[in-house]
């Protein structure tokens, strides 16, 4: 494996406007990652081992290419946890955030991020999970690895667009107690969940609300998290059926002999918080 080299370029500005009521921060950046490395289970057949039956079974489903390195389980192989350079990555992005004081009681805050992260020329292990065409990738060890061309694909789990907005109101009650109310929103765009752009998570928007009083060193707060009860999953990852893999039966596609681990969203939650500073 070659070393992974990361180069970062960034230019930005910060400013205060409207007699100090508006603060803005903005930045343009580019990140170049040469030789992005990914962890993988690497399987080697010991010299002289009787592994032909296993190799033939793996070759039949596109999981191996002759003697050398495999990405699968077998009783006649040696497994090593290692890293493989799969591609170069380029990220281009823009960030903007700011706070605006509206009158004596209102505060408006927001942020926006646009990020485009793509693979350069590269080959990732392994597209057989998704029924994608395979090619040979020759490693420094001399072994070969079954992989799929991912050139130009988007990096997984990074939405291209993210933004948020929050409005906070603060005032005093007749008895002198401070009180506040806050409504905030966060949006994340669609994001792929694998190197091969075979599946994706939909865009999601979450709303949260808080309101409370703060008499001296005591704070009492009512809150609602996920106000609209948005159930967009937080994440998802393909997981092969280990029984089918061990027996080399069927085609390991995303809808055939492959499971999907899903991180479910937290449902709407409401409650009271009490805190005491001393």
Buried (B, 14 or more C-beta within 10 A) or exposed (E): EEEBEEEEEEEEEEEEEEEEEBBBBBBBBEBBBBBBBBEBEBBBBEEEBEBEEBBEBBBEBBBBBEBBBBBBBBEBBEBEEBEBBBBBBBBBBEBBBBBBBEEEEEBBBBBBBBBBBBBBEBBBBBBBBBBBEBEEBEBEBEBBBBBBBBEEBBBBBBBBBBBBBBBBBBEEEEEEBBBBBBBBBBBBBEBBBBBBBBBBBEEBEBBBBBBBBBEEEEBBBBBBBBBEEBEEBEEBBBEBBEEBBEEBEEBBBBEEBBEEEEEEBEEBEEEEEEEEEE
